[in-house]
């Protein structure tokens, strides 16, 4: 069995240790994009996400549904006049999970650069 190690100033850690902190819910480029927008904006509507991320309705909807099922965002549906308006907001749990995911990616990148 081969075990890859990455040097760390504190201790030697395996790649597996770093990868354990990477959240599978954010592995997709689309979900990274959705959460990135929601970390900056308090609330965003479907059309804005669709245009910003350049996605089809179905592709965006499926990724939003997955993040909602993970309790990383909340959905609010209402009518503005006679037009339906759906907005999304990151939950505290979603914000925390996304920050942890980004921290894990950052540590993986930084430690790999030290090795290279």
PyMOL commands that place a pseudoatom at each C-alpha (Angstrom):
pseudoatom trace, name=CA, resn=UNK, resi=1, chain=A, elem=C, hetatm=0, pos=[0.000, 0.000, 0.000]
pseudoatom trace, name=CA, resn=UNK, resi=2, chain=A, elem=C, hetatm=0, pos=[1.350, 3.418, -0.982]
pseudoatom trace, name=CA, resn=UNK, resi=3, chain=A, elem=C, hetatm=0, pos=[0.751, 6.269, 1.441]
pseudoatom trace, name=CA, resn=UNK, resi=4, chain=A, elem=C, hetatm=0, pos=[1.312, 9.804, 0.190]
pseudoatom trace, name=CA, resn=UNK, resi=5, chain=A, elem=C, hetatm=0, pos=[2.403, 12.379, 2.741]
pseudoatom trace, name=CA, resn=UNK, resi=6, chain=A, elem=C, hetatm=0, pos=[2.345, 16.143, 2.641]
pseudoatom trace, name=CA, resn=UNK, resi=7, chain=A, elem=C, hetatm=0, pos=[4.692, 18.011, 4.915]
pseudoatom trace, name=CA, resn=UNK, resi=8, chain=A, elem=C, hetatm=0, pos=[3.157, 20.498, 7.269]
pseudoatom trace, name=CA, resn=UNK, resi=9, chain=A, elem=C, hetatm=0, pos=[4.989, 22.884, 9.590]
pseudoatom trace, name=CA, resn=UNK, resi=10, chain=A, elem=C, hetatm=0, pos=[3.212, 21.255, 12.546]
pseudoatom trace, name=CA, resn=UNK, resi=11, chain=A, elem=C, hetatm=0, pos=[3.248, 17.614, 11.493]
pseudoatom trace, name=CA, resn=UNK, resi=12, chain=A, elem=C, hetatm=0, pos=[3.160, 15.288, 8.542]
pseudoatom trace, name=CA, resn=UNK, resi=13, chain=A, elem=C, hetatm=0, pos=[-0.369, 14.720, 7.295]
pseudoatom trace, name=CA, resn=UNK, resi=14, chain=A, elem=C, hetatm=0, pos=[-1.630, 12.390, 4.612]
pseudoatom trace, name=CA, resn=UNK, resi=15, chain=A, elem=C, hetatm=0, pos=[-3.514, 13.577, 1.562]
pseudoatom trace, name=CA, resn=UNK, resi=16, chain=A, elem=C, hetatm=0, pos=[-6.440, 11.612, 2.945]
pseudoatom trace, name=CA, resn=UNK, resi=17, chain=A, elem=C, hetatm=0, pos=[-6.476, 13.866, 6.036]
pseudoatom trace, name=CA, resn=UNK, resi=18, chain=A, elem=C, hetatm=0, pos=[-6.875, 16.940, 3.843]
pseudoatom trace, name=CA, resn=UNK, resi=19, chain=A, elem=C, hetatm=0, pos=[-9.438, 15.334, 1.578]
pseudoatom trace, name=CA, resn=UNK, resi=20, chain=A, elem=C, hetatm=0, pos=[-11.617, 14.358, 4.540]
pseudoatom trace, name=CA, resn=UNK, resi=21, chain=A, elem=C, hetatm=0, pos=[-12.332, 18.057, 5.105]
pseudoatom trace, name=CA, resn=UNK, resi=22, chain=A, elem=C, hetatm=0, pos=[-13.383, 18.657, 1.523]
pseudoatom trace, name=CA, resn=UNK, resi=23, chain=A, elem=C, hetatm=0, pos=[-17.169, 18.650, 1.349]
pseudoatom trace, name=CA, resn=UNK, resi=24, chain=A, elem=C, hetatm=0, pos=[-18.594, 16.555, -1.506]
pseudoatom trace, name=CA, resn=UNK, resi=25, chain=A, elem=C, hetatm=0, pos=[-21.619, 18.862, -1.679]
pseudoatom trace, name=CA, resn=UNK, resi=26, chain=A, elem=C, hetatm=0, pos=[-19.318, 21.565, -3.093]
pseudoatom trace, name=CA, resn=UNK, resi=27, chain=A, elem=C, hetatm=0, pos=[-17.257, 19.465, -5.517]
pseudoatom trace, name=CA, resn=UNK, resi=28, chain=A, elem=C, hetatm=0, pos=[-19.211, 20.711, -8.522]
pseudoatom trace, name=CA, resn=UNK, resi=29, chain=A, elem=C, hetatm=0, pos=[-18.224, 23.949, -10.248]
pseudoatom trace, name=CA, resn=UNK, resi=30, chain=A, elem=C, hetatm=0, pos=[-21.891, 24.935, -10.245]
pseudoatom trace, name=CA, resn=UNK, resi=31, chain=A, elem=C, hetatm=0, pos=[-22.323, 24.449, -6.494]
pseudoatom trace, name=CA, resn=UNK, resi=32, chain=A, elem=C, hetatm=0, pos=[-19.083, 26.307, -5.806]
pseudoatom trace, name=CA, resn=UNK, resi=33, chain=A, elem=C, hetatm=0, pos=[-20.483, 29.145, -7.904]
pseudoatom trace, name=CA, resn=UNK, resi=34, chain=A, elem=C, hetatm=0, pos=[-23.875, 29.139, -6.189]
pseudoatom trace, name=CA, resn=UNK, resi=35, chain=A, elem=C, hetatm=0, pos=[-22.358, 29.212, -2.721]
pseudoatom trace, name=CA, resn=UNK, resi=36, chain=A, elem=C, hetatm=0, pos=[-19.798, 31.841, -3.718]
pseudoatom trace, name=CA, resn=UNK, resi=37, chain=A, elem=C, hetatm=0, pos=[-22.592, 34.146, -4.865]
pseudoatom trace, name=CA, resn=UNK, resi=38, chain=A, elem=C, hetatm=0, pos=[-24.640, 33.447, -1.719]
pseudoatom trace, name=CA, resn=UNK, resi=39, chain=A, elem=C, hetatm=0, pos=[-21.659, 34.189, 0.532]
pseudoatom trace, name=CA, resn=UNK, resi=40, chain=A, elem=C, hetatm=0, pos=[-21.456, 37.693, -0.950]
pseudoatom trace, name=CA, resn=UNK, resi=41, chain=A, elem=C, hetatm=0, pos=[-25.157, 38.436, -1.438]
pseudoatom trace, name=CA, resn=UNK, resi=42, chain=A, elem=C, hetatm=0, pos=[-27.712, 38.054, 1.359]
pseudoatom trace, name=CA, resn=UNK, resi=43, chain=A, elem=C, hetatm=0, pos=[-30.409, 36.762, -1.000]
pseudoatom trace, name=CA, resn=UNK, resi=44, chain=A, elem=C, hetatm=0, pos=[-30.362, 36.044, -4.733]
pseudoatom trace, name=CA, resn=UNK, resi=45, chain=A, elem=C, hetatm=0, pos=[-33.161, 35.189, -7.131]
pseudoatom trace, name=CA, resn=UNK, resi=46, chain=A, elem=C, hetatm=0, pos=[-33.151, 32.310, -9.595]
pseudoatom trace, name=CA, resn=UNK, resi=47, chain=A, elem=C, hetatm=0, pos=[-32.754, 34.515, -12.684]
pseudoatom trace, name=CA, resn=UNK, resi=48, chain=A, elem=C, hetatm=0, pos=[-29.721, 36.298, -11.253]
pseudoatom trace, name=CA, resn=UNK, resi=49, chain=A, elem=C, hetatm=0, pos=[-28.032, 32.990, -10.407]
pseudoatom trace, name=CA, resn=UNK, resi=50, chain=A, elem=C, hetatm=0, pos=[-28.867, 31.618, -13.845]
pseudoatom trace, name=CA, resn=UNK, resi=51, chain=A, elem=C, hetatm=0, pos=[-27.401, 34.640, -15.635]
pseudoatom trace, name=CA, resn=UNK, resi=52, chain=A, elem=C, hetatm=0, pos=[-24.382, 35.003, -13.342]
pseudoatom trace, name=CA, resn=UNK, resi=53, chain=A, elem=C, hetatm=0, pos=[-23.387, 31.353, -13.596]
pseudoatom trace, name=CA, resn=UNK, resi=54, chain=A, elem=C, hetatm=0, pos=[-24.529, 30.962, -17.233]
pseudoatom trace, name=CA, resn=UNK, resi=55, chain=A, elem=C, hetatm=0, pos=[-26.599, 27.847, -16.604]
pseudoatom trace, name=CA, resn=UNK, resi=56, chain=A, elem=C, hetatm=0, pos=[-29.753, 26.302, -17.955]
pseudoatom trace, name=CA, resn=UNK, resi=57, chain=A, elem=C, hetatm=0, pos=[-32.869, 26.282, -15.771]
pseudoatom trace, name=CA, resn=UNK, resi=58, chain=A, elem=C, hetatm=0, pos=[-32.718, 22.519, -15.248]
pseudoatom trace, name=CA, resn=UNK, resi=59, chain=A, elem=C, hetatm=0, pos=[-29.012, 22.393, -14.414]
pseudoatom trace, name=CA, resn=UNK, resi=60, chain=A, elem=C, hetatm=0, pos=[-29.281, 25.234, -11.895]
pseudoatom trace, name=CA, resn=UNK, resi=61, chain=A, elem=C, hetatm=0, pos=[-32.470, 23.824, -10.354]
pseudoatom trace, name=CA, resn=UNK, resi=62, chain=A, elem=C, hetatm=0, pos=[-30.929, 20.393, -9.746]
pseudoatom trace, name=CA, resn=UNK, resi=63, chain=A, elem=C, hetatm=0, pos=[-27.883, 21.852, -7.997]
pseudoatom trace, name=CA, resn=UNK, resi=64, chain=A, elem=C, hetatm=0, pos=[-30.018, 24.221, -5.915]
pseudoatom trace, name=CA, resn=UNK, resi=65, chain=A, elem=C, hetatm=0, pos=[-32.192, 21.290, -4.867]
pseudoatom trace, name=CA, resn=UNK, resi=66, chain=A, elem=C, hetatm=0, pos=[-29.141, 19.315, -3.728]
pseudoatom trace, name=CA, resn=UNK, resi=67, chain=A, elem=C, hetatm=0, pos=[-27.876, 22.248, -1.638]
pseudoatom trace, name=CA, resn=UNK, resi=68, chain=A, elem=C, hetatm=0, pos=[-31.346, 22.735, -0.170]
pseudoatom trace, name=CA, resn=UNK, resi=69, chain=A, elem=C, hetatm=0, pos=[-31.573, 19.031, 0.751]
pseudoatom trace, name=CA, resn=UNK, resi=70, chain=A, elem=C, hetatm=0, pos=[-28.213, 19.369, 2.521]
pseudoatom trace, name=CA, resn=UNK, resi=71, chain=A, elem=C, hetatm=0, pos=[-29.702, 22.321, 4.483]
pseudoatom trace, name=CA, resn=UNK, resi=72, chain=A, elem=C, hetatm=0, pos=[-27.086, 24.656, 3.015]
pseudoatom trace, name=CA, resn=UNK, resi=73, chain=A, elem=C, hetatm=0, pos=[-29.619, 27.083, 1.595]
pseudoatom trace, name=CA, resn=UNK, resi=74, chain=A, elem=C, hetatm=0, pos=[-33.215, 28.097, 2.085]
pseudoatom trace, name=CA, resn=UNK, resi=75, chain=A, elem=C, hetatm=0, pos=[-35.720, 28.837, -0.634]
pseudoatom trace, name=CA, resn=UNK, resi=76, chain=A, elem=C, hetatm=0, pos=[-38.387, 31.510, -0.505]
pseudoatom trace, name=CA, resn=UNK, resi=77, chain=A, elem=C, hetatm=0, pos=[-41.128, 31.475, -3.122]
pseudoatom trace, name=CA, resn=UNK, resi=78, chain=A, elem=C, hetatm=0, pos=[-43.443, 34.445, -3.485]
pseudoatom trace, name=CA, resn=UNK, resi=79, chain=A, elem=C, hetatm=0, pos=[-45.254, 36.449, -6.093]
pseudoatom trace, name=CA, resn=UNK, resi=80, chain=A, elem=C, hetatm=0, pos=[-44.199, 39.904, -7.199]
pseudoatom trace, name=CA, resn=UNK, resi=81, chain=A, elem=C, hetatm=0, pos=[-47.380, 41.162, -8.742]
pseudoatom trace, name=CA, resn=UNK, resi=82, chain=A, elem=C, hetatm=0, pos=[-48.536, 38.161, -10.747]
pseudoatom trace, name=CA, resn=UNK, resi=83, chain=A, elem=C, hetatm=0, pos=[-45.034, 36.867, -11.391]
pseudoatom trace, name=CA, resn=UNK, resi=84, chain=A, elem=C, hetatm=0, pos=[-43.475, 34.103, -9.300]
pseudoatom trace, name=CA, resn=UNK, resi=85, chain=A, elem=C, hetatm=0, pos=[-40.167, 35.010, -7.674]
pseudoatom trace, name=CA, resn=UNK, resi=86, chain=A, elem=C, hetatm=0, pos=[-37.892, 32.427, -6.057]
pseudoatom trace, name=CA, resn=UNK, resi=87, chain=A, elem=C, hetatm=0, pos=[-34.973, 33.579, -3.928]
pseudoatom trace, name=CA, resn=UNK, resi=88, chain=A, elem=C, hetatm=0, pos=[-32.195, 31.672, -2.225]
pseudoatom trace, name=CA, resn=UNK, resi=89, chain=A, elem=C, hetatm=0, pos=[-30.218, 32.400, 0.898]
pseudoatom trace, name=CA, resn=UNK, resi=90, chain=A, elem=C, hetatm=0, pos=[-27.324, 30.495, 2.472]
pseudoatom trace, name=CA, resn=UNK, resi=91, chain=A, elem=C, hetatm=0, pos=[-28.108, 29.068, 5.908]
pseudoatom trace, name=CA, resn=UNK, resi=92, chain=A, elem=C, hetatm=0, pos=[-25.691, 29.473, 8.810]
pseudoatom trace, name=CA, resn=UNK, resi=93, chain=A, elem=C, hetatm=0, pos=[-24.925, 25.763, 8.425]
pseudoatom trace, name=CA, resn=UNK, resi=94, chain=A, elem=C, hetatm=0, pos=[-24.267, 26.270, 4.709]
pseudoatom trace, name=CA, resn=UNK, resi=95, chain=A, elem=C, hetatm=0, pos=[-21.986, 29.254, 5.306]
pseudoatom trace, name=CA, resn=UNK, resi=96, chain=A, elem=C, hetatm=0, pos=[-19.998, 27.334, 7.905]
pseudoatom trace, name=CA, resn=UNK, resi=97, chain=A, elem=C, hetatm=0, pos=[-19.716, 24.231, 5.710]
pseudoatom trace, name=CA, resn=UNK, resi=98, chain=A, elem=C, hetatm=0, pos=[-18.613, 26.292, 2.724]
pseudoatom trace, name=CA, resn=UNK, resi=99, chain=A, elem=C, hetatm=0, pos=[-15.995, 28.184, 4.750]
pseudoatom trace, name=CA, resn=UNK, resi=100, chain=A, elem=C, hetatm=0, pos=[-14.650, 24.871, 6.074]
pseudoatom trace, name=CA, resn=UNK, resi=101, chain=A, elem=C, hetatm=0, pos=[-14.546, 23.496, 2.525]
pseudoatom trace, name=CA, resn=UNK, resi=102, chain=A, elem=C, hetatm=0, pos=[-12.623, 26.526, 1.256]
pseudoatom trace, name=CA, resn=UNK, resi=103, chain=A, elem=C, hetatm=0, pos=[-10.210, 26.303, 4.210]
pseudoatom trace, name=CA, resn=UNK, resi=104, chain=A, elem=C, hetatm=0, pos=[-9.551, 22.635, 3.413]
pseudoatom trace, name=CA, resn=UNK, resi=105, chain=A, elem=C, hetatm=0, pos=[-8.903, 23.432, -0.257]
pseudoatom trace, name=CA, resn=UNK, resi=106, chain=A, elem=C, hetatm=0, pos=[-6.603, 26.285, 0.718]
pseudoatom trace, name=CA, resn=UNK, resi=107, chain=A, elem=C, hetatm=0, pos=[-4.588, 24.063, 3.069]
pseudoatom trace, name=CA, resn=UNK, resi=108, chain=A, elem=C, hetatm=0, pos=[-4.304, 21.343, 0.445]
pseudoatom trace, name=CA, resn=UNK, resi=109, chain=A, elem=C, hetatm=0, pos=[-3.081, 23.852, -2.141]
pseudoatom trace, name=CA, resn=UNK, resi=110, chain=A, elem=C, hetatm=0, pos=[-0.659, 25.618, 0.205]
pseudoatom trace, name=CA, resn=UNK, resi=111, chain=A, elem=C, hetatm=0, pos=[0.878, 22.381, 1.427]
pseudoatom trace, name=CA, resn=UNK, resi=112, chain=A, elem=C, hetatm=0, pos=[1.222, 21.016, -2.103]
pseudoatom trace, name=CA, resn=UNK, resi=113, chain=A, elem=C, hetatm=0, pos=[2.994, 24.201, -3.204]
pseudoatom trace, name=CA, resn=UNK, resi=114, chain=A, elem=C, hetatm=0, pos=[5.493, 23.787, -0.362]
pseudoatom trace, name=CA, resn=UNK, resi=115, chain=A, elem=C, hetatm=0, pos=[6.262, 20.299, -1.647]
pseudoatom trace, name=CA, resn=UNK, resi=116, chain=A, elem=C, hetatm=0, pos=[6.612, 21.382, -5.279]
for i in range(1, 116): cmd.bond("trace and resi %d" % i, "trace and resi %d" % (i + 1))
show_as sticks, trace
zoom trace
